[in-house]
């Protein structure tokens, strides 16, 4: 029975791996021909026979087969099994998320989760208020480092993220199908075909994309690779961690004790190509990534906060913020939040140009002064937050405004601190020169 339950639990993972493996096989057959596919399949079958059944005859046959491969055949085999490993990892990641969701729905807590950690503190007699106070006096800074020999190409990462998203969508569609008909655990043929066609396109993209770079990574490449994780993950997920922590503690706002750091662009000790120019480049690009995220969120907030002053009151500070906006459209004169956000967007656009030289994706309605620092931007967002909370609009800020405020607290206009690493003998030279004067 235990084995059956385990198989039931892992069946979605097995199904996903089989799906991705089948698509990869189809792509290889289509792109490289039946002979290449048959060779790769033969390698796979012999490997499985040796690994699963300890078949030593299969081991000998496999070694003989591999030794006889041409250079082109070797490359095809390596690429096929590399991509299969990548796809299997994506399926496993998706399965972990699926299992965590199932446990959360059942009310089960997971080892390593915030809920389990806080529960243990409560059992030890430590009150939530004490935890919140301790966090307020803490500083946690995960630091991203550069390891050029381990960095995957961004093109590969982007394609794999798209595949992961399609797997998640496939799971969501299957779940909805079950809700509509508990006896039917399947997608409609049209949904299946559409999802699989998109998966096939992304796997084809992978197969036709180089796994390795032909040129050595530059510091600029390392900077861009690190920034891609902020864009894809940190800017959105870290505010969610804070929200989960606040909900679990039940103590209101938790201080922003968790902030990101990195030494890419400032590691003069580990990379001889790092200098003043790379540090400037890192800081400019970091500011650009943070500000572009804020610009997008402010634009989307403007679409959401369409509240009319004819229907709901606003605070006096909120009204002043709206009146300071360059937005004079007669269509929005009774929409103070939108007017205020139009002005905020214009100031962010000016800040982007000043700090990074970049241009906002959407034109500001009129030129405005840049923010001198992130705290002023944060203060204006809090004005909106307080006005909403005071006038029965708190729910309107929970989905986008609150995460944006937390992001600004955590990332500011700099995104992350940059560690300046330097050999100690260089520090000695500088100190000697300074003290000599």
VEXMARKOL-984610 format. One record per residue (C-alpha): residue in one letter; residue number from 0; x, y, z. Coordinates in pm, 1 decimal. Each point is the difference from the previous one (the first is absolute). Example, Ala and Ser with C-alpha at 12.3 -4.5 7.8 and 13.67 -1.06 7.14 Angstrom:
<atoms>
   rest    nr          u          v          w
      a     0     1230.0     -450.0      780.0
      s     1      137.0      344.0      -66.0
</atoms>
This chain:
<atoms>
   rest    nr          u          v          w
      x     0        0.0        0.0        0.0
      x     1      280.2      242.7       85.6
      x     2      151.5      -59.7     -343.4
      x     3     -335.7       66.4     -166.0
      x     4      -42.5      327.1      186.5
      x     5      350.8      105.9      -96.4
      x     6      -67.5      -84.7     -363.3
      x     7     -325.9      195.5       11.6
      x     8      180.7      295.6      152.9
      x     9      277.5       -3.0     -259.1
      x    10     -212.0      -84.9     -303.7
      x    11      -33.0      366.0     -112.0
      x    12      380.8       26.4        6.7
      x    13       34.4     -317.7     -205.2
      x    14     -259.0      130.1     -246.1
      x    15      181.4      333.4      -39.8
      x    16      338.3     -167.3      -55.6
      x    17     -151.5     -235.7     -256.1
      x    18     -170.1      290.7     -176.2
      x    19      318.2      206.8      -20.5
      x    20      207.7     -303.9      -95.1
      x    21     -241.4      -87.0     -279.8
      x    22        3.8      355.3     -132.3
      x    23      380.6        9.4       13.8
      x    24       14.8     -330.2     -187.4
      x    25     -237.9      129.8     -266.2
      x    26      208.5      315.4      -40.3
      x    27      323.5     -200.3      -33.6
      x    28     -157.9     -229.1     -259.4
      x    29     -129.6      301.1     -190.3
      x    30      320.5      203.2       21.7
      x    31      270.8     -267.7      -21.5
      x    32     -171.9     -291.6     -172.0
      x    33     -110.3     -349.1       98.2
      x    34      355.9     -137.1       15.7
      x    35      106.2      254.8      263.7
      x    36     -316.3      -63.5      200.8
      x    37       49.8     -378.8      -14.3
      x    38      360.2       37.7      117.1
      x    39     -100.4      216.5      296.8
      x    40     -281.7     -239.7       85.7
      x    41      240.7     -293.7      -11.4
      x    42      235.2      179.0      239.5
      x    43     -293.8       71.4      229.9
      x    44     -128.0     -358.0        1.7
      x    45      343.1     -148.8       66.2
      x    46       60.8      251.0      280.4
      x    47     -334.6      -83.8      161.2
      x    48       65.7     -374.0      -27.0
      x    49      338.2       32.9      168.2
      x    50     -115.7      244.3      267.4
      x    51     -330.3     -164.7       88.1
      x    52       78.4     -368.6      -55.4
      x    53      379.2       -4.4       51.2
      x    54       20.8     -152.5     -348.0
      x    55      374.2      -27.0      -63.3
      x    56      -55.5     -105.8     -358.3
      x    57     -183.9      329.6      -52.3
      x    58      295.2      179.6      162.1
      x    59      245.0     -158.7     -243.3
      x    60     -225.6       76.2     -296.9
      x    61      -39.2      360.1      113.9
      x    62      374.5       55.1       34.4
      x    63       61.2     -151.4     -343.0
      x    64     -270.8      215.9     -154.6
      x    65      130.6      321.2      156.2
      x    66      359.8      -71.9     -100.4
      x    67     -107.6      -38.3     -361.5
      x    68     -182.7      331.9      -27.6
      x    69      115.3      266.4     -241.5
      x    70       56.2      355.6      122.9
      x    71     -338.1      114.0     -134.5
      x    72     -178.4     -297.7      154.0
      x    73      169.1       66.1      333.4
      x    74     -118.2      361.3       -1.6
      x    75     -358.5     -107.9      -78.7
      x    76       -1.5     -255.2      282.3
      x    77      145.5      248.5      249.3
      x    78     -248.8      270.8      -97.3
      x    79     -295.4     -239.4       14.6
      x    80       74.7     -125.7      350.4
      x    81       96.3      346.1      124.0
      x    82     -331.5      143.7     -110.4
      x    83     -190.0     -299.6      134.2
      x    84      162.1       60.2      339.7
      x    85      -99.0      366.4      -16.7
      x    86     -359.1      -89.4      -89.3
      x    87      -19.7     -264.1      274.6
      x    88      123.9      259.3      251.4
      x    89     -275.3      237.5     -112.1
      x    90     -257.9     -274.9       50.8
      x    91      139.1      -72.6      347.8
      x    92      -11.9      368.2       94.6
      x    93     -361.0       12.6     -116.4
      x    94      -78.6     -313.0      201.3
      x    95      146.5      150.5      318.5
      x    96     -225.3      303.5      -46.4
      x    97     -297.9     -227.6      -66.2
      x    98       62.5     -205.9      313.7
      x    99       49.6      311.5      211.6
      x   100     -332.7      138.5     -123.3
      x   101     -175.6     -326.6       85.4
      x   102      147.6        4.2      351.3
      x   103     -101.2      361.7       53.5
      x   104     -357.4      -75.2     -105.2
      x   105       -8.2     -288.8      244.0
      x   106      127.4      225.9      277.2
      x   107      330.4     -186.5       27.7
      x   108      314.0      196.2       74.9
      x   109      319.8      -71.0     -187.9
      x   110      343.5      -38.8      153.6
      x   111      202.3      312.9      -74.5
      x   112     -305.9      222.5      -39.5
      x   113      -56.4      326.8      183.4
      x   114     -302.0     -149.8      178.3
      x   115      203.6     -290.1      140.2
      x   116      279.6      231.5      115.2
      x   117     -243.1      233.0      177.5
      x   118     -190.8     -291.4      152.9
      x   119      321.6     -129.7      155.9
      x   120       71.8      342.6      142.8
      x   121     -349.7       10.0      151.7
      x   122       50.1     -346.0      151.2
      x   123      323.2      131.6      152.4
      x   124     -198.4      279.0      165.1
      x   125      120.9      279.8     -228.1
      x   126     -281.0      243.3      -77.5
      x   127      -64.6      131.1     -354.4
      x   128       66.6      354.0      124.0
      x   129      346.4     -108.9      114.3
      x   130       67.1     -156.7     -339.1
      x   131     -107.8      319.4     -176.9
      x   132      219.3      209.9      229.7
      x   133      299.3     -227.4      -62.0
      x   134      -50.6       19.1     -376.0
      x   135      -16.3      379.3       21.9
      x   136      352.6       -3.6      143.1
      x   137      129.1     -253.3     -251.3
      x   138      161.7       31.9     -340.4
      x   139        6.3     -294.4     -241.9
      x   140      164.7       46.6     -338.4
      x   141       34.0     -291.7     -243.6
      x   142      287.1       87.0     -234.7
      x   143        9.6     -102.9     -365.2
      x   144      344.6      -91.4     -127.0
      x   145      139.0      -47.4     -348.8
      x   146      120.2     -342.7     -109.0
      x   147       48.0       27.9     -377.1
      x   148       68.6     -370.5      -54.7
      x   149     -340.5      -91.1      147.3
      x   150     -218.4      264.1     -157.3
      x   151     -266.5     -124.9     -240.9
      x   152      -79.4      209.2     -302.2
      x   153     -290.6      237.1       54.0
      x   154     -158.9     -129.0     -321.1
      x   155      -15.5     -348.7      153.2
      x   156     -133.9      130.8      331.1
      x   157     -272.4      201.8     -171.4
      x   158     -116.9     -298.0     -206.3
      x   159       -3.3     -224.4      306.4
      x   160     -197.9      255.8      200.1
      x   161     -255.2        4.8     -281.6
      x   162      -23.1     -380.8       11.6
      x   163      -46.2        8.2      378.5
      x   164     -280.4      252.9      -41.1
      x   165     -170.7     -216.3     -263.2
      x   166       20.7     -303.6      230.3
      x   167     -162.4      204.5      276.7
      x   168     -276.1      114.3     -236.4
      x   169      -57.1     -359.5     -108.0
      x   170      -41.0     -100.9      362.9
      x   171     -241.6      286.8       66.1
      x   172     -210.8      -98.8     -301.1
      x   173      -10.8     -361.8      115.1
      x   174     -110.1      109.3      346.5
      x   175     -284.3      208.2     -142.0
      x   176     -107.0     -294.6     -215.0
      x   177      -26.7     -211.3      315.0
      x   178     -209.9      264.9      173.6
      x   179     -249.6       10.3     -285.1
      x   180      -23.1     -378.2      -21.1
      x   181      147.6     -205.1      281.9
      x   182       -9.0     -311.8     -217.7
      x   183      208.5      164.9     -270.4
      x   184      367.9       54.6       62.9
      x   185       96.9      143.9     -335.7
      x   186       21.1      316.9     -202.5
      x   187     -209.3       65.0     -306.6
      x   188      170.2     -100.0     -326.6
      x   189       30.5      366.7      -96.0
      x   190      164.9       94.1      330.8
      x   191      235.5     -296.0      -21.6
      x   192       98.4       79.8     -357.2
      x   193       61.0      367.9       71.5
      x   194      211.4      -65.2      309.6
      x   195      200.1     -276.6     -164.3
      x   196       62.9      209.2     -311.8
      x   197      149.8      272.4      218.1
      x   198      211.7     -253.7      188.9
      x   199      120.3     -143.3     -330.1
      x   200       96.8      347.0     -120.8
      x   201      207.1       69.0      310.5
      x   202      171.1     -342.4      -11.7
      x   203       78.4       62.9     -366.8
      x   204      146.9      333.8      104.6
      x   205      219.7     -179.7      253.0
      x   206      119.8     -255.0     -255.1
      x   207       92.9      270.5     -248.4
      x   208      174.5      214.0      264.4
      x   209      364.6      -41.7       93.8
      x   210       53.7     -138.6      347.3
      x   211      339.0      167.0       36.8
      x   212      143.8      338.8      -80.1
      x   213      273.5       18.8     -259.2
      x   214      154.0      302.0      168.0
      x   215      111.0       59.9      356.5
      x   216     -242.3      171.7      233.8
      x   217       71.5      365.9       64.6
      x   218      -78.8      180.5      323.0
      x   219     -291.2      161.7     -185.2
      x   220     -135.5     -349.7      -77.6
      x   221       28.5      -97.1      365.6
      x   222     -186.8      314.7      103.4
      x   223     -282.3      -66.0     -246.7
      x   224      -28.6     -362.1      105.8
      x   225      -37.8       98.0      365.8
      x   226     -254.1      270.2      -82.0
      x   227     -217.9     -251.2     -184.2
      x   228      -70.3     -168.7      334.9
      x   229     -122.3      326.7      148.7
      x   230     -232.7       52.2     -294.4
      x   231     -131.3     -357.4        4.3
      x   232       -8.2      -66.5      374.2
      x   233      128.9      228.8      273.9
      x   234     -193.3      320.5      -74.9
      x   235     -331.9     -184.3       23.9
      x   236       71.1     -291.5      231.3
      x   237      175.9      176.7      288.4
      x   238     -305.5      223.7       65.8
      x   239     -207.6     -321.4        8.9
      x   240      230.8     -143.0      266.7
      x   241      -58.0      307.7      214.4
      x   242     -377.0      -23.5      -53.3
      x   243        1.9     -365.3      105.5
      x   244      208.9       83.0      305.8
      x   245     -233.1      283.2      101.3
      x   246     -302.5     -224.8      -37.6
      x   247      157.1     -276.3      207.4
      x   248      119.3      234.9      274.7
      x   249     -318.5      204.6       12.8
      x   250      201.4      299.8      119.2
      x   251      -71.6      247.6     -278.8
      x   252      292.1      127.4     -203.9
      x   253      332.9     -182.7       35.1
      x   254      320.9      200.2      -38.8
      x   255      188.1      -47.6     -327.3
      x   256      288.2     -202.8      140.7
      x   257       59.5     -207.5     -315.3
      x   258      182.2      183.8     -279.3
      x   259      204.2     -119.1     -294.6
      x   260      370.9       43.0      -61.8
      x   261      249.3     -105.8     -264.6
      x   262      364.4       44.3      -84.4
      x   263      -32.4      -22.0     -379.6
      x   264      162.4      312.1     -139.2
      x   265      187.7       70.0      322.9
      x   266      213.5     -313.6       38.0
      x   267      342.6      142.9      -82.3
      x   268      170.3     -273.1      197.8
      x   269     -151.1     -287.4     -198.1
      x   270      -13.3      149.4     -349.1
      x   271      275.7      214.0     -154.9
      x   272     -253.0      146.6     -246.1
      x   273     -196.8      168.3      279.0
      x   274       73.2      368.0       46.0
      x   275     -165.7      336.4       51.0
      x   276     -181.0      -19.8     -334.5
      x   277     -155.7     -339.0       73.7
      x   278     -113.5      123.1      341.1
      x   279     -172.3      297.3     -162.8
      x   280     -158.2     -229.7     -257.4
      x   281     -126.7     -236.4      270.4
      x   282     -153.3      283.2      202.8
      x   283     -164.2      158.3     -304.9
      x   284     -150.8     -326.9     -118.1
      x   285     -118.2      -88.6      348.7
      x   286     -179.8      333.5       26.7
      x   287     -151.5      -50.5     -342.5
      x   288     -140.5     -343.1       88.7
      x   289     -154.5      126.5      324.8
      x   290     -147.2      313.4     -156.8
      x   291     -144.8     -181.6     -300.5
      x   292     -175.9     -237.6      237.8
      x   293     -143.7      293.8      193.8
      x   294     -108.5      174.5     -320.9
      x   295     -189.5     -309.3     -111.3
      x   296     -171.9      -40.6      335.8
      x   297      -94.6      368.6       22.6
      x   298     -145.9      -14.8     -351.7
      x   299     -209.0     -305.1       94.0
      x   300     -109.4      166.7      324.5
      x   301     -125.3      292.9     -205.1
      x   302     -225.6     -238.3     -190.5
      x   303     -129.6     -158.6      321.5
      x   304      -56.2      308.3      217.7
      x   305     -273.3      159.0     -210.3
      x   306     -181.6      124.0      312.0
      x   307     -212.5      309.7      -46.2
      x   308       -0.4      283.1      253.4
      x   309     -372.2       32.0      -77.3
      x   310      -53.3     -339.4      161.6
      x   311      267.3      -25.6      270.5
      x   312      193.7      252.0      206.4
      x   313      378.0       25.7        5.6
      x   314      236.8      132.9      263.2
      x   315      123.6      359.1      -18.0
      x   316      355.6     -123.1      -64.7
      x   317     -130.7     -215.6     -281.8
      x   318     -183.1      295.4     -151.4
      x   319      315.5      212.8       12.9
      x   320      197.0     -278.4     -167.3
      x   321     -259.1      -18.2     -277.4
      x   322        3.1      377.3      -46.7
      x   323      378.9       -1.8      -36.7
      x   324      -28.8     -235.1     -297.5
      x   325       59.2      129.2     -353.9
      x   326     -304.4     -202.2     -113.1
      x   327     -257.7      259.5     -109.2
      x   328     -226.4     -230.5     -202.3
      x   329     -364.0       93.2       50.6
      x   330      -84.3     -370.7       -6.1
      x   331      189.5      -58.8      325.2
      x   332      -75.5      311.7      201.9
      x   333     -216.3     -200.0      242.6
      x   334      254.6     -285.5       21.4
      x   335      261.8      118.9      251.5
      x   336      184.3     -331.6       28.9
      x   337       53.2      -22.6     -373.6
      x   338      113.9      360.5      -19.0
      x   339      244.8      -54.4      285.2
      x   340      138.5     -315.7     -158.5
      x   341       44.9      180.2     -331.1
      x   342      220.6      251.3      179.9
      x   343      186.3     -274.5      184.2
      x   344       63.5     -177.4     -330.1
      x   345      140.9      320.0     -149.9
      x   346      237.3       44.7      294.5
      x   347      110.8     -363.3      -20.9
      x   348       66.3       43.1     -372.0
      x   349      218.6      301.2       76.6
      x   350      179.5     -197.5      271.7
      x   351       64.8     -283.8     -243.0
      x   352      154.5      240.3     -249.8
      x   353      214.3      164.5      268.3
      x   354      131.0     -315.1      167.8
      x   355       39.2     -233.1     -296.6
      x   356      -44.5      201.8     -316.9
      x   357     -296.0     -219.6      -95.1
      x   358     -336.3      104.9     -137.8
      x   359     -334.4     -114.6      139.9
      x   360     -201.3     -239.1     -216.6
      x   361     -294.1      243.1        5.4
      x   362       35.3      373.6      -38.8
      x   363      -75.3      214.4      304.1
      x   364     -280.7      252.9      -49.0
      x   365      241.9      283.2       78.7
      x   366      359.5       41.5      123.3
      x   367       38.3      -20.4      377.0
      x   368      287.2       20.9      246.2
      x   369      171.7     -325.9       90.0
      x   370      -32.4     -139.1      350.5
      x   371      306.5       95.3      206.6
      x   372      -22.5     -333.1      181.9
      x   373     -226.3     -303.0       32.6
      x   374     -146.0      120.3      330.8
      x   375     -188.1      280.1     -174.5
      x   376     -151.1     -246.4     -247.6
      x   377      -87.8     -226.2      291.8
      x   378     -167.3      288.5      185.5
      x   379     -228.3       69.0     -296.2
      x   380      -96.9     -366.0      -23.6
      x   381      -80.6        3.2      371.7
      x   382     -220.8      304.8      -52.2
      x   383     -203.1     -206.9     -245.2
      x   384       -0.7     -297.6      236.1
      x   385     -121.7      204.4      297.4
      x   386     -273.2      169.8     -200.2
      x   387     -130.5     -333.9     -124.2
      x   388        7.3     -148.5      350.1
      x   389     -184.4      298.0      147.3
      x   390     -277.5       -8.1     -260.1
      x   391      -94.0     -368.1      -24.1
      x   392      245.3      -80.2     -277.7
      x   393      257.8     -207.5      184.4
      x   394      -81.1     -308.5     -209.2
      x   395       93.7      195.5     -312.2
      x   396      356.9       39.8      121.6
      x   397       63.9     -356.1      110.6
      x   398       73.5     -154.5     -338.3
      x   399      237.5      249.5     -158.9
      x   400       58.4      309.8      212.7
      x   401      114.9     -181.8      314.0
      x   402      250.0     -222.4     -188.1
      x   403      129.3      309.0     -181.1
      x   404       52.0      185.9      328.1
      x   405      186.6     -298.0      141.8
      x   406      212.3      -25.9     -315.6
      x   407      100.3      365.8       31.1
      x   408       89.2      -52.8      366.9
      x   409      217.2     -299.9      -87.0
      x   410      153.0       99.0     -334.4
      x   411      -13.0      380.5       -0.1
      x   412      141.6      155.6     -315.2
      x   413      322.5     -203.7       29.6
      x   414     -154.5     -352.7      -11.3
      x   415      282.4     -161.4      199.1
      x   416      314.0       93.3      187.2
      x   417      323.2      -70.6     -188.6
      x   418      286.3     -144.7      202.8
      x   419      334.4      153.2      -91.0
      x   420      250.3     -284.5       30.0
      x   421      367.2       81.1      -31.5
      x   422      329.8     -166.9       83.5
      x   423      135.5      106.7      339.5
      x   424      327.4      120.6     -153.2
      x   425     -197.8      253.9     -202.1
      x   426     -164.7      125.1      318.6
      x   427      344.5       31.2      158.4
      x   428      125.4      207.8     -293.6
      x   429     -299.3      233.9       20.7
      x   430       28.3       40.2      377.2
      x   431      373.7       62.1      -25.6
      x   432      -59.7      270.5     -259.3
      x   433     -278.2      161.3      203.4
      x   434      194.1       -3.1      326.7
      x   435      313.2      132.1     -169.1
      x   436     -183.0      316.8      -90.6
</atoms>
